Amino acid sequence: MPYKSLIIDKTDIKVYILYVFRLLKNLDQTVTFELMSEVVTWEGAVNYFDFVEQFTFLVDNGSIAEAPEKGKDAYDITDIGMM
């Protein structure tokens, strides 16, 4: 039987990424791409390639922005992403 992720809808993946992002920020955690990748794809919740595609979409549309002041490869959620 082929492997299937728990979350496959692209909109659901975006919402899940933003949810995890806000959760990590509430824990005062510096959010990097690697950390998000580990958390979002943990236990097969989201396929890695779907995660990369939707994370890139969120960066491109301004929901997530690079935050170099927080460290190398750090990201921050924007006001758009908080809605």
N, C-alpha and C positions, 0 to 999 in steps of 0.2 A: 504494500500500500504506500503511495507517495506521501512524503512529508508535507504537512499543511500547517501554516501559521494560524494562530488563534485570531488575529486581527488581519483581515485582508482588504477591506474597503479603504481606499486612499484617503477619504475624508476622516474616517475613524482613526487611521494612523496619524494624521496631522493633529487631531484632537488629543490623542494619546501622548504624542511627543510634547505638545504644549502643557498637558497635565503633568507629565513627569518633570518637565522643565520648572514649572512653578513649585512643585513639591521639593525639588533639590534646592531651589532658591530659598524656600522657607526654612530649610535646614542650614542656610548660610554656606552652601557648598559651591565652590567654583565649578561652573559647568563647562566642560570641554566636549568636543565631538566624541572623543573616545569614551568618556563617561556616559554620555547619552546613548551611544551605540551599545555599550554593555548593558545598561539598564533596560532600554527599550526592546532589545532583542533577547533578553534573558528568558530562558525556558521556552524559546520559540514563540514568544508572544507576537513578534513581528519579524518577518524575513529581513535579513540585513540589507538586501538590495532595495526592497521597498522602503526601508528606513532611510537609506541614503537619498533616494529619489525625493521623498517627502521632506526630509530635513533641508535639502537643497532648495526645494520649492519655498519653504518657510523663510529661508535666508533671502532668497530672491524677491519675495513679496514684502519683506520688511517686518515680518513677525518675530524673527530672531536676527540679532546683529552681532557681528564680531565685537569683542570687548578686550582690546589689547591691554588696557590698563589693569585688567584682572589677571593677566598672565598669558603665556603663549597658548594659542589655540582656544582661548576662552570665548564664550558666547554669553549674550544676555538677552532676555526676552524684552521686547519693546511694548509700547502701549497698544499697538495693533495686535500683538500676540496675547495681550492680557484680556482682550474683549471676548 
